[in-house]
Amino acid sequence: MLINLQDGHPQDFWTDFPKLFLEPMQNNLKRLLLYSSLRIGFSPKVDFRSAHFPHLKSLTLGFFAFCRDWQFDWILSHADTLVEINLDSCSILFQVYYTTVNWLDEDGFPRGDVDPGEHVAEFNRSPPYQTRWYEVFQRFADELGLLREFRFGISDGWRSDESVRVGGGWQSVPRMPWEAERAIENQIFNGAYIAYMGWDDIYESCSEFDLEDLDDEERARVDPPPQCRDEDEAALRKLLEKLGKDGSLKKDDSKVDYSERFGWKTTNGDVVD
């Protein structure tokens, strides 16, 4: 399924997406590939819980931001049938920052009907999302008894950013891959954890944080990214080996000098690197 969203607000589209496109296919769908050139999951919010596929064997998500346990629970609810999962450029959203009054609803998702230009407030942040990938991989290993194929990383099908019109404005988004999910090289990539900057309406990986417009007090309220790559890689290897796959991972050797940029420290006082 290929849908080109040219007009309207993407939040409206993704709110209605499960009802319009997924629920009608519940009884027949065996393979679901869902990609978006706009990162979805938080903003725009996507809630799949109204749709359950009793015959789903293969699930691929591309450019998805996980920020609630129920998003993983929805995947696990298909344990009786799932044999393949591909997560292509999917990330955990560990923190949300914003400067707009009443920007979030009671569930902690953007309302979509608040004019940020009229309700500017001080720098704020939502409660952090504490789930980490190593916990997710362990749950998959423990609870998906039929799983035979699992891929986590970034496929080589993504292309350079292009400008597209979204809801009356322009955004730079990547070109989505086409049938490249089975070419994903397993890795814990730098963008496996991301934050959302509400004032720019963008997601950013830890290496992309741009805090120059924040004063020292506001910058001090920015949380350091999760430091659990070793745990994530070990859990991913364990899951792959349980499936009888090669546990070797593609290395992402890029590093961020957090000490120079933000002065972040670990609990024992050492600089985060």
C-alpha positions as CSV (number, residue, x, y, z in Angstrom):
1,M,0.0,0.0,0.0
2,L,1.4,3.3,-1.1
3,I,-0.3,6.5,0.1
4,N,0.9,10.0,-0.8
5,L,-0.2,12.5,1.8
6,Q,-0.1,15.9,0.1
7,D,-2.8,17.9,1.9
8,G,-4.2,18.1,5.4
9,H,-2.5,17.6,8.8
10,P,-0.6,14.3,9.1
11,Q,-2.0,13.8,12.6
12,D,-5.6,13.7,11.2
13,F,-4.5,11.1,8.6
14,W,-2.7,8.8,11.1
15,T,-5.5,9.1,13.7
16,D,-7.9,7.7,11.1
17,F,-5.5,5.3,9.4
18,P,-6.2,2.2,11.6
19,K,-10.0,2.5,11.1
20,L,-9.8,3.3,7.4
21,F,-7.1,0.9,6.2
22,L,-6.2,-1.7,8.9
23,E,-9.4,-2.7,10.5
24,P,-11.1,-3.7,7.2
25,M,-8.2,-6.1,6.5
26,Q,-8.1,-7.7,10.0
27,N,-9.4,-11.2,9.0
28,N,-7.3,-11.6,5.9
29,L,-3.9,-9.8,6.3
30,K,-0.9,-12.0,6.6
31,R,1.9,-9.6,5.9
32,L,2.0,-5.9,6.9
33,L,4.7,-3.5,5.8
34,L,4.1,0.0,7.1
35,Y,6.6,2.8,6.2
36,S,6.3,6.5,6.5
37,S,8.6,9.3,5.3
38,L,7.5,11.2,8.4
39,R,8.5,9.5,11.6
40,I,5.3,8.3,13.2
41,G,4.3,6.9,16.6
42,F,4.4,10.0,18.7
43,S,3.9,13.0,16.4
44,P,1.9,12.0,14.4
45,K,0.4,9.6,17.0
46,V,-0.5,6.2,15.7
47,D,-2.5,3.7,17.8
48,F,-2.9,0.3,16.2
49,R,-4.8,-1.2,19.2
50,S,-8.1,-1.2,17.5
51,A,-6.8,-3.6,14.8
52,H,-5.7,-7.2,15.5
53,F,-4.7,-9.6,12.8
54,P,-5.3,-13.3,13.7
55,H,-3.3,-14.5,10.7
56,L,-0.4,-12.0,10.7
57,K,2.9,-13.8,9.9
58,S,5.2,-10.9,8.9
59,L,5.4,-7.4,10.3
60,T,7.7,-4.6,9.0
61,L,7.7,-1.1,10.5
62,G,9.8,1.7,9.0
63,F,10.6,5.0,10.6
64,F,8.5,4.4,13.7
65,A,9.1,6.0,17.1
66,F,8.1,3.8,20.1
67,C,7.2,5.8,23.2
68,R,4.7,3.6,25.1
69,D,4.8,0.0,26.2
70,W,1.4,-0.7,24.6
71,Q,3.0,-0.2,21.2
72,F,5.3,-3.1,21.9
73,D,2.4,-5.0,23.5
74,W,0.4,-4.7,20.3
75,I,3.2,-6.5,18.4
76,L,3.4,-9.2,21.1
77,S,-0.4,-9.7,20.9
78,H,0.3,-11.4,17.6
79,A,2.6,-14.0,19.2
80,D,0.3,-16.9,18.0
81,T,1.1,-16.2,14.4
82,L,4.2,-13.9,13.9
83,V,7.2,-15.6,12.3
84,E,9.0,-12.5,11.0
85,I,9.6,-8.9,12.3
86,N,11.6,-6.2,10.6
87,L,12.2,-2.9,12.3
88,D,13.8,-0.5,9.8
89,S,15.1,2.8,11.2
90,C,12.8,2.4,14.2
91,S,13.7,4.2,17.4
92,I,12.7,4.6,21.1
93,L,11.6,8.1,21.9
94,F,13.2,8.6,25.4
95,Q,12.3,12.2,26.0
96,V,10.0,15.0,24.7
97,Y,10.8,18.7,25.0
98,Y,8.3,21.5,24.3
99,T,7.6,25.2,25.0
100,T,3.8,25.3,24.3
101,V,1.1,25.5,27.0
102,N,-1.3,22.5,27.0
103,W,0.6,21.0,24.0
104,L,0.2,17.5,25.3
105,D,-3.1,15.7,26.0
106,E,-3.9,13.6,29.0
107,D,-2.1,10.6,27.5
108,G,1.1,12.7,26.8
109,F,0.6,13.0,23.0
110,P,0.5,16.2,21.0
111,R,-3.1,17.6,20.8
112,G,-2.7,18.8,17.3
113,D,-5.0,21.8,17.8
114,V,-2.8,24.1,19.8
115,D,-1.3,27.2,18.1
116,P,2.3,27.2,19.3
117,G,2.7,30.9,18.3
118,E,0.0,32.0,20.8
119,H,0.8,29.8,23.8
120,V,4.6,30.0,24.3
121,A,5.7,28.9,27.7
122,E,9.0,28.1,29.4
123,F,11.1,25.1,28.4
124,N,9.4,22.0,29.5
125,R,9.7,18.2,29.2
126,S,7.5,15.2,29.5
127,P,8.2,12.3,31.9
128,P,11.0,10.2,30.2
129,Y,10.2,6.9,28.6
130,Q,12.3,4.3,30.4
131,T,12.0,1.2,28.3
132,R,15.2,0.3,26.5
133,W,15.9,-1.9,23.4
134,Y,17.6,-4.7,25.4
135,E,14.3,-5.1,27.4
136,V,12.3,-5.2,24.1
137,F,14.6,-7.8,22.5
138,Q,14.3,-9.9,25.7
139,R,10.5,-9.8,25.6
140,F,10.6,-10.8,21.9
141,A,12.8,-13.7,22.7
142,D,10.6,-14.8,25.6
143,E,7.2,-14.2,24.2
144,L,7.3,-14.8,20.5
145,G,7.6,-18.5,20.3
146,L,7.0,-18.8,16.6
147,L,9.4,-16.1,15.6
148,R,12.0,-17.2,13.0
149,E,13.2,-14.0,11.4
150,F,14.1,-10.8,13.1
151,R,16.0,-7.7,11.7
152,F,16.8,-4.5,13.5
153,G,18.8,-1.7,11.9
154,I,18.7,0.5,8.8
155,S,18.2,-0.9,5.3
156,D,20.2,0.5,2.5
157,G,17.0,1.5,0.6
158,W,16.7,4.9,2.4
159,R,17.7,7.8,0.1
160,S,18.7,11.4,0.7
161,D,16.2,13.9,2.2
162,E,13.8,15.7,-0.1
163,S,11.4,18.6,0.7
164,V,7.7,17.7,0.7
165,R,4.6,19.7,1.4
166,V,2.9,18.6,4.6
167,G,-0.2,20.4,5.9
168,G,0.6,23.7,4.2
169,G,4.3,23.7,5.1
170,W,7.5,22.1,3.9
171,Q,9.6,19.5,5.7
172,S,12.7,17.6,4.8
173,V,12.0,13.9,4.8
174,P,13.9,10.8,3.6
175,R,12.8,8.8,0.6
176,M,11.4,5.5,1.8
177,P,12.9,2.2,0.7
178,W,11.0,-0.2,-1.5
179,E,11.1,-3.9,-0.6
180,A,14.4,-3.6,1.2
181,E,13.4,-4.8,4.6
182,R,15.1,-8.2,4.2
183,A,18.4,-6.4,3.4
184,I,18.5,-4.8,6.8
185,E,21.9,-5.3,8.5
186,N,21.4,-5.9,12.2
187,Q,23.0,-3.1,14.3
188,I,22.4,-0.8,17.2
189,F,22.6,2.5,15.3
190,N,23.2,6.0,16.6
191,G,19.5,6.9,16.2
192,A,18.1,3.9,18.1
193,Y,17.2,6.5,20.8
194,I,15.8,9.9,19.9
195,A,14.3,12.9,21.5
196,Y,11.5,15.2,20.2
197,M,12.0,18.9,20.0
198,G,8.5,20.4,20.1
199,W,9.6,23.9,19.1
200,D,11.0,22.7,15.8
201,D,8.5,19.9,15.4
202,I,11.3,17.4,14.7
203,Y,12.9,14.2,16.1
204,E,16.6,14.3,16.7
205,S,19.1,11.6,17.5
206,C,21.5,12.3,20.3
207,S,24.2,13.2,17.8
208,E,22.0,15.9,16.3
209,F,21.0,17.8,19.4
210,D,21.2,21.5,18.7
211,L,20.8,23.4,22.0
212,E,22.4,26.7,21.0
213,D,19.1,28.6,21.4
214,L,18.7,27.4,25.0
215,D,20.1,29.2,28.0
216,D,22.3,27.4,30.6
217,E,19.3,26.6,32.9
218,E,17.3,25.1,30.0
219,R,20.3,23.2,28.7
220,A,20.8,21.7,32.1
221,R,17.3,20.2,31.9
222,V,18.1,18.2,28.8
223,D,18.5,14.6,29.7
224,P,21.5,12.6,28.5
225,P,20.7,9.8,26.1
226,P,20.5,6.2,27.3
227,Q,23.9,4.7,27.7
228,C,23.1,1.0,27.1
229,R,24.6,0.1,23.7
230,D,26.5,-2.9,25.2
231,E,23.3,-4.2,26.8
232,D,21.3,-3.6,23.6
233,E,23.9,-5.3,21.4
234,A,24.1,-8.3,23.8
235,A,20.3,-8.7,23.9
236,L,20.1,-8.4,20.1
237,R,22.8,-11.0,19.6
238,K,21.0,-13.3,22.0
239,L,17.7,-13.0,20.2
240,L,19.3,-13.6,16.8
241,E,21.2,-16.7,18.1
242,K,18.1,-18.1,19.6
243,L,16.5,-17.9,16.1
244,G,19.6,-19.8,14.7
245,K,20.9,-16.7,13.0
246,D,24.4,-15.1,12.9
247,G,24.7,-12.9,15.9
248,S,27.3,-10.6,14.4
249,L,26.3,-7.0,14.2
250,K,27.2,-4.1,11.9
251,K,29.1,-1.6,14.0
252,D,28.2,2.1,14.2
253,D,31.5,3.6,15.2
254,S,30.2,7.2,15.3
255,K,30.6,8.8,18.7
256,V,29.3,12.0,20.2
257,D,31.4,14.1,22.5
258,Y,28.8,14.7,25.1
259,S,31.3,16.2,27.5
260,E,32.3,19.0,25.1
261,R,28.8,19.7,23.8
262,F,26.6,19.4,27.0
263,G,28.8,18.5,29.9
264,W,26.7,15.5,30.7
265,K,28.0,13.2,33.5
266,T,27.2,9.7,34.6
267,T,26.2,9.0,38.1
268,N,29.8,8.2,39.1
269,G,31.0,11.6,37.8
270,D,32.6,10.3,34.7
271,V,31.9,12.1,31.4
272,V,29.4,10.3,29.2
273,D,31.0,9.2,25.9
